[in-house]
C-alpha cells in the first residue's frame, strides 16, 4: 500500500465535519486518502468533493477542495492518496 502526499488540510469546520484541503496533486471521487497529523490518523474514501461550493468529480494541483471527513482534522495535517 504505497502512499503519496497530495496536499494538506487548510481549514476544518467542526460543526459540519468538513475539511478544506489544498492539493499539490490530482484527486478524484472514488480515491482513498489517508489523513495524518499529530492527533489525526485515519483512512477514508472520497465519496464527494466540492471546489468553490460546486460539486466536482476531479480536482488538480492548486485547487482548494472541501470534503466531508469521518474524524476531526487540524490545519497542516498531511493528506496522502493510497
Biopython code that builds the backbone (N, CA, C, O; Angstrom):
import numpy as np
from Bio.PDB.StructureBuilder import StructureBuilder

atoms = [
    (1, "UNK", "N", (0.851, -1.181, 0.000)),
    (1, "UNK", "CA", (0.000, 0.000, 0.000)),
    (1, "UNK", "C", (0.897, 1.244, 0.000)),
    (1, "UNK", "O", (1.337, 1.703, 1.054)),
    (2, "UNK", "N", (1.158, 1.775, -1.179)),
    (2, "UNK", "CA", (2.028, 2.939, -1.299)),
    (2, "UNK", "C", (1.221, 4.212, -1.173)),
    (2, "UNK", "O", (0.133, 4.331, -1.736)),
    (3, "UNK", "N", (1.764, 5.169, -0.426)),
    (3, "UNK", "CA", (1.088, 6.444, -0.223)),
    (3, "UNK", "C", (1.916, 7.570, -0.817)),
    (3, "UNK", "O", (3.147, 7.554, -0.774)),
    (4, "UNK", "N", (1.207, 8.556, -1.377)),
    (4, "UNK", "CA", (1.869, 9.725, -1.948)),
    (4, "UNK", "C", (1.175, 10.961, -1.394)),
    (4, "UNK", "O", (-0.049, 11.074, -1.468)),
    (5, "UNK", "N", (1.951, 11.887, -0.838)),
    (5, "UNK", "CA", (1.331, 13.095, -0.304)),
    (5, "UNK", "C", (0.771, 13.933, -1.441)),
    (5, "UNK", "O", (1.459, 14.223, -2.419)),
    (6, "UNK", "N", (-0.495, 14.315, -1.294)),
    (6, "UNK", "CA", (-1.160, 15.085, -2.349)),
    (6, "UNK", "C", (-1.693, 16.421, -1.836)),
    (6, "UNK", "O", (-2.353, 17.148, -2.578)),
    (7, "UNK", "N", (-1.415, 16.747, -0.579)),
    (7, "UNK", "CA", (-1.902, 18.020, -0.066)),
    (7, "UNK", "C", (-1.852, 18.091, 1.438)),
    (7, "UNK", "O", (-1.273, 17.235, 2.108)),
    (8, "UNK", "N", (-2.486, 19.151, 1.962)),
    (8, "UNK", "CA", (-2.532, 19.370, 3.409)),
    (8, "UNK", "C", (-3.851, 20.045, 3.766)),
    (8, "UNK", "O", (-4.453, 20.749, 2.955)),
    (9, "UNK", "N", (-4.280, 19.809, 5.000)),
    (9, "UNK", "CA", (-5.515, 20.416, 5.496)),
    (9, "UNK", "C", (-5.285, 21.920, 5.643)),
    (9, "UNK", "O", (-4.301, 22.352, 6.243)),
    (10, "UNK", "N", (-6.202, 22.706, 5.090)),
    (10, "UNK", "CA", (-6.123, 24.163, 5.167)),
    (10, "UNK", "C", (-7.051, 24.710, 6.258)),
    (10, "UNK", "O", (-6.736, 25.695, 6.926)),
    (11, "UNK", "N", (-8.200, 24.047, 6.421)),
    (11, "UNK", "CA", (-9.184, 24.509, 7.411)),
    (11, "UNK", "C", (-10.130, 23.361, 7.744)),
    (11, "UNK", "O", (-10.344, 22.472, 6.920)),
    (12, "UNK", "N", (-10.700, 23.378, 8.958)),
    (12, "UNK", "CA", (-11.667, 22.357, 9.362)),
    (12, "UNK", "C", (-12.876, 23.022, 9.980)),
    (12, "UNK", "O", (-12.743, 23.854, 10.878)),
    (13, "UNK", "N", (-14.057, 22.660, 9.505)),
    (13, "UNK", "CA", (-15.315, 23.157, 10.049)),
    (13, "UNK", "C", (-15.916, 22.056, 10.920)),
    (13, "UNK", "O", (-16.558, 21.138, 10.408)),
    (14, "UNK", "N", (-15.712, 22.147, 12.218)),
    (14, "UNK", "CA", (-16.115, 21.099, 13.155)),
    (14, "UNK", "C", (-17.615, 20.877, 13.229)),
    (14, "UNK", "O", (-18.065, 19.744, 13.399)),
    (15, "UNK", "N", (-18.400, 21.952, 13.102)),
    (15, "UNK", "CA", (-19.848, 21.807, 13.247)),
    (15, "UNK", "C", (-20.477, 20.992, 12.111)),
    (15, "UNK", "O", (-21.534, 20.389, 12.299)),
    (16, "UNK", "N", (-19.833, 20.968, 10.927)),
    (16, "UNK", "CA", (-20.364, 20.180, 9.814)),
    (16, "UNK", "C", (-19.404, 19.079, 9.374)),
    (16, "UNK", "O", (-19.674, 18.355, 8.415)),
    (17, "UNK", "N", (-18.274, 18.956, 10.087)),
    (17, "UNK", "CA", (-17.279, 17.909, 9.815)),
    (17, "UNK", "C", (-16.776, 17.938, 8.370)),
    (17, "UNK", "O", (-16.713, 16.909, 7.697)),
    (18, "UNK", "N", (-16.422, 19.139, 7.913)),
    (18, "UNK", "CA", (-15.908, 19.330, 6.560)),
    (18, "UNK", "C", (-14.493, 19.892, 6.638)),
    (18, "UNK", "O", (-14.203, 20.790, 7.429)),
    (19, "UNK", "N", (-13.624, 19.343, 5.797)),
    (19, "UNK", "CA", (-12.237, 19.786, 5.745)),
    (19, "UNK", "C", (-11.950, 20.448, 4.404)),
    (19, "UNK", "O", (-12.380, 19.965, 3.356)),
    (20, "UNK", "N", (-11.224, 21.553, 4.448)),
    (20, "UNK", "CA", (-10.714, 22.196, 3.238)),
    (20, "UNK", "C", (-9.295, 21.688, 3.050)),
    (20, "UNK", "O", (-8.491, 21.737, 3.981)),
    (21, "UNK", "N", (-8.980, 21.200, 1.858)),
    (21, "UNK", "CA", (-7.662, 20.632, 1.582)),
    (21, "UNK", "C", (-7.047, 21.331, 0.378)),
    (21, "UNK", "O", (-7.665, 21.412, -0.684)),
    (22, "UNK", "N", (-5.833, 21.832, 0.547)),
    (22, "UNK", "CA", (-5.076, 22.447, -0.551)),
    (22, "UNK", "C", (-4.282, 21.337, -1.230)),
    (22, "UNK", "O", (-3.419, 20.714, -0.611)),
    (23, "UNK", "N", (-4.576, 21.095, -2.500)),
    (23, "UNK", "CA", (-3.962, 19.975, -3.223)),
    (23, "UNK", "C", (-2.648, 20.348, -3.898)),
    (23, "UNK", "O", (-2.471, 21.467, -4.381)),
    (24, "UNK", "N", (-1.724, 19.375, -3.919)),
    (24, "UNK", "CA", (-0.473, 19.506, -4.661)),
    (24, "UNK", "C", (-0.422, 18.466, -5.781)),
    (24, "UNK", "O", (0.569, 18.377, -6.505)),
    (25, "UNK", "N", (-1.495, 17.680, -5.920)),
    (25, "UNK", "CA", (-1.605, 16.659, -6.961)),
    (25, "UNK", "C", (-3.086, 16.432, -7.239)),
    (25, "UNK", "O", (-3.936, 17.059, -6.606)),
    (26, "UNK", "N", (-3.405, 15.548, -8.174)),
    (26, "UNK", "CA", (-4.805, 15.317, -8.538)),
    (26, "UNK", "C", (-5.502, 14.383, -7.543)),
    (26, "UNK", "O", (-4.864, 13.569, -6.875)),
    (27, "UNK", "N", (-6.816, 14.524, -7.465)),
    (27, "UNK", "CA", (-7.656, 13.686, -6.616)),
    (27, "UNK", "C", (-9.000, 13.537, -7.297)),
    (27, "UNK", "O", (-9.527, 14.499, -7.856)),
    (28, "UNK", "N", (-9.569, 12.317, -7.255)),
    (28, "UNK", "CA", (-10.857, 12.046, -7.888)),
    (28, "UNK", "C", (-11.815, 11.432, -6.875)),
    (28, "UNK", "O", (-11.395, 10.827, -5.889)),
    (29, "UNK", "N", (-13.099, 11.597, -7.133)),
    (29, "UNK", "CA", (-14.110, 10.899, -6.347)),
    (29, "UNK", "C", (-13.866, 9.399, -6.545)),
    (29, "UNK", "O", (-13.676, 8.945, -7.674)),
    (30, "UNK", "N", (-13.872, 8.644, -5.465)),
    (30, "UNK", "CA", (-13.593, 7.210, -5.518)),
    (30, "UNK", "C", (-12.201, 6.871, -5.013)),
    (30, "UNK", "O", (-11.931, 5.720, -4.667)),
    (31, "UNK", "N", (-11.301, 7.873, -4.967)),
    (31, "UNK", "CA", (-9.954, 7.639, -4.426)),
    (31, "UNK", "C", (-10.023, 7.429, -2.920)),
    (31, "UNK", "O", (-10.990, 7.822, -2.267)),
    (32, "UNK", "N", (-8.996, 6.810, -2.387)),
    (32, "UNK", "CA", (-8.885, 6.596, -0.941)),
    (32, "UNK", "C", (-7.748, 7.468, -0.429)),
    (32, "UNK", "O", (-6.663, 7.490, -1.011)),
    (33, "UNK", "N", (-8.004, 8.195, 0.675)),
    (33, "UNK", "CA", (-6.974, 9.061, 1.250)),
    (33, "UNK", "C", (-6.660, 8.658, 2.688)),
    (33, "UNK", "O", (-7.459, 8.017, 3.371)),
    (34, "UNK", "N", (-5.467, 9.058, 3.119)),
    (34, "UNK", "CA", (-5.007, 8.856, 4.493)),
    (34, "UNK", "C", (-4.645, 10.231, 5.026)),
    (34, "UNK", "O", (-3.779, 10.905, 4.469)),
    (35, "UNK", "N", (-5.302, 10.654, 6.101)),
    (35, "UNK", "CA", (-5.005, 11.939, 6.725)),
    (35, "UNK", "C", (-4.216, 11.667, 7.995)),
    (35, "UNK", "O", (-4.650, 10.911, 8.864)),
    (36, "UNK", "N", (-3.044, 12.298, 8.088)),
    (36, "UNK", "CA", (-2.163, 12.033, 9.222)),
    (36, "UNK", "C", (-1.592, 13.340, 9.759)),
    (36, "UNK", "O", (-1.107, 14.184, 9.005)),
    (37, "UNK", "N", (-1.662, 13.483, 11.072)),
    (37, "UNK", "CA", (-1.107, 14.655, 11.755)),
    (37, "UNK", "C", (-0.721, 14.277, 13.167)),
    (37, "UNK", "O", (-0.600, 13.094, 13.486)),
    (38, "UNK", "N", (-0.526, 15.270, 14.015)),
    (38, "UNK", "CA", (-0.135, 14.993, 15.401)),
    (38, "UNK", "C", (-1.183, 14.170, 16.139)),
    (38, "UNK", "O", (-0.844, 13.285, 16.924)),
    (39, "UNK", "N", (-2.461, 14.463, 15.886)),
    (39, "UNK", "CA", (-3.528, 13.737, 16.578)),
    (39, "UNK", "C", (-4.487, 13.047, 15.611)),
    (39, "UNK", "O", (-5.409, 12.357, 16.046)),
    (40, "UNK", "N", (-4.283, 13.221, 14.314)),
    (40, "UNK", "CA", (-5.151, 12.608, 13.304)),
    (40, "UNK", "C", (-4.406, 11.476, 12.618)),
    (40, "UNK", "O", (-3.216, 11.588, 12.325)),
    (41, "UNK", "N", (-5.121, 10.384, 12.366)),
    (41, "UNK", "CA", (-4.530, 9.263, 11.627)),
    (41, "UNK", "C", (-5.651, 8.314, 11.226)),
    (41, "UNK", "O", (-5.994, 7.399, 11.974)),
    (42, "UNK", "N", (-6.224, 8.534, 10.036)),
    (42, "UNK", "CA", (-7.312, 7.677, 9.581)),
    (42, "UNK", "C", (-7.358, 7.642, 8.066)),
    (42, "UNK", "O", (-6.795, 8.499, 7.386)),
    (43, "UNK", "N", (-8.048, 6.623, 7.550)),
    (43, "UNK", "CA", (-8.201, 6.417, 6.109)),
    (43, "UNK", "C", (-9.680, 6.545, 5.768)),
    (43, "UNK", "O", (-10.541, 6.097, 6.527)),
    (44, "UNK", "N", (-9.968, 7.152, 4.635)),
    (44, "UNK", "CA", (-11.362, 7.213, 4.189)),
    (44, "UNK", "C", (-11.429, 7.336, 2.677)),
    (44, "UNK", "O", (-10.476, 7.763, 2.024)),
    (45, "UNK", "N", (-12.587, 6.950, 2.135)),
    (45, "UNK", "CA", (-12.842, 7.062, 0.703)),
    (45, "UNK", "C", (-13.418, 8.444, 0.407)),
    (45, "UNK", "O", (-14.113, 9.034, 1.234)),
    (46, "UNK", "N", (-13.117, 8.943, -0.777)),
    (46, "UNK", "CA", (-13.697, 10.217, -1.231)),
    (46, "UNK", "C", (-15.003, 9.881, -1.949)),
    (46, "UNK", "O", (-14.990, 9.372, -3.070)),
    (47, "UNK", "N", (-16.133, 10.172, -1.292)),
    (47, "UNK", "CA", (-17.427, 9.888, -1.910)),
    (47, "UNK", "C", (-17.955, 11.105, -2.656)),
    (47, "UNK", "O", (-18.745, 10.970, -3.592)),
    (48, "UNK", "N", (-17.518, 12.301, -2.242)),
    (48, "UNK", "CA", (-17.890, 13.527, -2.950)),
    (48, "UNK", "C", (-16.918, 14.628, -2.546)),
    (48, "UNK", "O", (-16.281, 14.563, -1.495)),
    (49, "UNK", "N", (-16.820, 15.636, -3.402)),
    (49, "UNK", "CA", (-15.984, 16.791, -3.075)),
    (49, "UNK", "C", (-16.533, 18.010, -3.786)),
    (49, "UNK", "O", (-17.308, 17.904, -4.736)),
    (50, "UNK", "N", (-16.113, 19.170, -3.305)),
    (50, "UNK", "CA", (-16.539, 20.424, -3.913)),
    (50, "UNK", "C", (-15.336, 21.334, -4.118)),
    (50, "UNK", "O", (-14.377, 21.312, -3.346)),
    (51, "UNK", "N", (-15.410, 22.130, -5.171)),
    (51, "UNK", "CA", (-14.440, 23.196, -5.420)),
    (51, "UNK", "C", (-15.248, 24.473, -5.488)),
    (51, "UNK", "O", (-16.126, 24.594, -6.342)),
    (52, "UNK", "N", (-14.982, 25.426, -4.618)),
    (52, "UNK", "CA", (-15.760, 26.680, -4.557)),
    (52, "UNK", "C", (-17.258, 26.405, -4.446)),
    (52, "UNK", "O", (-18.064, 27.036, -5.129)),
    (53, "UNK", "N", (-17.618, 25.476, -3.597)),
    (53, "UNK", "CA", (-19.022, 25.105, -3.319)),
    (53, "UNK", "C", (-19.743, 24.491, -4.502)),
    (53, "UNK", "O", (-20.971, 24.406, -4.499)),
    (54, "UNK", "N", (-19.003, 24.059, -5.513)),
    (54, "UNK", "CA", (-19.587, 23.404, -6.684)),
    (54, "UNK", "C", (-19.125, 21.952, -6.696)),
    (54, "UNK", "O", (-17.921, 21.700, -6.662)),
    (55, "UNK", "N", (-20.049, 20.987, -6.744)),
    (55, "UNK", "CA", (-19.642, 19.574, -6.773)),
    (55, "UNK", "C", (-18.683, 19.293, -7.931)),
    (55, "UNK", "O", (-18.861, 19.802, -9.038)),
    (56, "UNK", "N", (-17.664, 18.475, -7.657)),
    (56, "UNK", "CA", (-16.663, 18.143, -8.670)),
    (56, "UNK", "C", (-16.325, 16.663, -8.589)),
    (56, "UNK", "O", (-16.370, 16.064, -7.514)),
    (57, "UNK", "N", (-15.986, 16.078, -9.728)),
    (57, "UNK", "CA", (-15.567, 14.677, -9.777)),
    (57, "UNK", "C", (-14.054, 14.540, -9.686)),
    (57, "UNK", "O", (-13.539, 13.497, -9.282)),
    (58, "UNK", "N", (-13.345, 15.601, -10.064)),
    (58, "UNK", "CA", (-11.882, 15.560, -10.086)),
    (58, "UNK", "C", (-11.327, 16.939, -9.757)),
    (58, "UNK", "O", (-11.899, 17.959, -10.142)),
    (59, "UNK", "N", (-10.201, 16.959, -9.037)),
    (59, "UNK", "CA", (-9.526, 18.213, -8.705)),
    (59, "UNK", "C", (-8.047, 18.065, -9.036)),
    (59, "UNK", "O", (-7.504, 16.961, -9.039)),
    (60, "UNK", "N", (-7.404, 19.201, -9.314)),
    (60, "UNK", "CA", (-5.995, 19.156, -9.706)),
    (60, "UNK", "C", (-5.140, 19.944, -8.719)),
    (60, "UNK", "O", (-5.656, 20.610, -7.822)),
    (61, "UNK", "N", (-3.834, 19.855, -8.900)),
    (61, "UNK", "CA", (-2.898, 20.580, -8.041)),
    (61, "UNK", "C", (-3.239, 22.064, -8.039)),
    (61, "UNK", "O", (-3.518, 22.654, -9.082)),
    (62, "UNK", "N", (-3.211, 22.654, -6.850)),
    (62, "UNK", "CA", (-3.532, 24.069, -6.719)),
    (62, "UNK", "C", (-4.961, 24.328, -6.297)),
    (62, "UNK", "O", (-5.277, 25.413, -5.810)),
    (63, "UNK", "N", (-5.840, 23.335, -6.480)),
    (63, "UNK", "CA", (-7.242, 23.509, -6.092)),
    (63, "UNK", "C", (-7.396, 23.435, -4.573)),
    (63, "UNK", "O", (-6.651, 22.729, -3.893)),
    (64, "UNK", "N", (-8.360, 24.167, -4.063)),
    (64, "UNK", "CA", (-8.748, 24.103, -2.658)),
    (64, "UNK", "C", (-10.099, 23.399, -2.635)),
    (64, "UNK", "O", (-11.113, 23.973, -3.031)),
    (65, "UNK", "N", (-10.105, 22.158, -2.169)),
    (65, "UNK", "CA", (-11.331, 21.359, -2.182)),
    (65, "UNK", "C", (-11.916, 21.250, -0.784)),
    (65, "UNK", "O", (-11.224, 21.463, 0.212)),
    (66, "UNK", "N", (-13.191, 20.917, -0.721)),
    (66, "UNK", "CA", (-13.831, 20.628, 0.561)),
    (66, "UNK", "C", (-14.420, 19.225, 0.487)),
    (66, "UNK", "O", (-15.065, 18.852, -0.492)),
    (67, "UNK", "N", (-14.180, 18.458, 1.550)),
    (67, "UNK", "CA", (-14.721, 17.105, 1.643)),
    (67, "UNK", "C", (-15.256, 16.870, 3.049)),
    (67, "UNK", "O", (-14.791, 17.471, 4.018)),
    (68, "UNK", "N", (-16.235, 15.991, 3.140)),
    (68, "UNK", "CA", (-16.758, 15.554, 4.431)),
    (68, "UNK", "C", (-15.754, 14.554, 4.997)),
    (68, "UNK", "O", (-15.327, 13.643, 4.288)),
    (69, "UNK", "N", (-15.371, 14.712, 6.268)),
    (69, "UNK", "CA", (-14.406, 13.802, 6.885)),
    (69, "UNK", "C", (-15.050, 13.056, 8.051)),
    (69, "UNK", "O", (-15.972, 13.546, 8.702)),
    (70, "UNK", "N", (-14.527, 11.850, 8.290)),
    (70, "UNK", "CA", (-15.074, 10.984, 9.337)),
    (70, "UNK", "C", (-14.632, 11.400, 10.734)),
    (70, "UNK", "O", (-15.326, 11.124, 11.713)),
    (71, "UNK", "N", (-13.481, 12.061, 10.832)),
    (71, "UNK", "CA", (-12.937, 12.441, 12.132)),
    (71, "UNK", "C", (-12.433, 13.875, 12.081)),
    (71, "UNK", "O", (-12.327, 14.476, 11.012)),
    (72, "UNK", "N", (-12.123, 14.416, 13.267)),
    (72, "UNK", "CA", (-11.600, 15.773, 13.354)),
    (72, "UNK", "C", (-10.193, 15.818, 12.754)),
    (72, "UNK", "O", (-9.386, 14.916, 12.977)),
    (73, "UNK", "N", (-9.912, 16.867, 11.999)),
    (73, "UNK", "CA", (-8.571, 17.083, 11.442)),
    (73, "UNK", "C", (-8.114, 18.484, 11.847)),
    (73, "UNK", "O", (-8.906, 19.306, 12.308)),
    (74, "UNK", "N", (-6.837, 18.729, 11.665)),
    (74, "UNK", "CA", (-6.283, 20.029, 12.040)),
    (74, "UNK", "C", (-5.488, 20.627, 10.888)),
    (74, "UNK", "O", (-5.015, 19.914, 10.003)),
    (75, "UNK", "N", (-5.352, 21.937, 10.918)),
    (75, "UNK", "CA", (-4.592, 22.646, 9.875)),
    (75, "UNK", "C", (-3.201, 22.031, 9.748)),
    (75, "UNK", "O", (-2.556, 21.709, 10.746)),
    (76, "UNK", "N", (-2.762, 21.878, 8.528)),
    (76, "UNK", "CA", (-1.442, 21.338, 8.169)),
    (76, "UNK", "C", (-1.309, 19.821, 8.339)),
    (76, "UNK", "O", (-0.216, 19.288, 8.149)),
    (77, "UNK", "N", (-2.391, 19.108, 8.693)),
    (77, "UNK", "CA", (-2.332, 17.641, 8.659)),
    (77, "UNK", "C", (-2.037, 17.228, 7.209)),
    (77, "UNK", "O", (-2.590, 17.808, 6.274)),
    (78, "UNK", "N", (-1.184, 16.245, 7.029)),
    (78, "UNK", "CA", (-0.820, 15.776, 5.690)),
    (78, "UNK", "C", (-1.918, 14.886, 5.120)),
    (78, "UNK", "O", (-2.541, 14.108, 5.843)),
    (79, "UNK", "N", (-2.146, 15.011, 3.813)),
    (79, "UNK", "CA", (-3.145, 14.193, 3.118)),
    (79, "UNK", "C", (-2.418, 13.366, 2.059)),
    (79, "UNK", "O", (-1.740, 13.905, 1.184)),
    (80, "UNK", "N", (-2.573, 12.048, 2.159)),
    (80, "UNK", "CA", (-1.920, 11.109, 1.232)),
    (80, "UNK", "C", (-2.971, 10.377, 0.421)),
    (80, "UNK", "O", (-4.050, 10.065, 0.925)),
    (81, "UNK", "N", (-2.651, 10.101, -0.851)),
    (81, "UNK", "CA", (-3.505, 9.240, -1.680)),
    (81, "UNK", "C", (-2.942, 7.834, -1.603)),
    (81, "UNK", "O", (-1.736, 7.633, -1.747)),
    (82, "UNK", "N", (-3.816, 6.857, -1.373)),
    (82, "UNK", "CA", (-3.385, 5.452, -1.248)),
    (82, "UNK", "C", (-3.543, 4.758, -2.567)),
    (82, "UNK", "O", (-3.238, 3.571, -2.681)),
]
sb = StructureBuilder()
sb.init_structure("model")
sb.init_model(0)
sb.init_chain("A")
sb.init_seg("    ")
for serial, (resi, resn, name, xyz) in enumerate(atoms, 1):
    if name == "N":
        sb.init_residue(resn, " ", resi, " ")
    sb.init_atom(name, np.array(xyz, "f"), 0.0, 1.0, " ", f" {name:<3s}", serial, name[0])
structure = sb.get_structure()
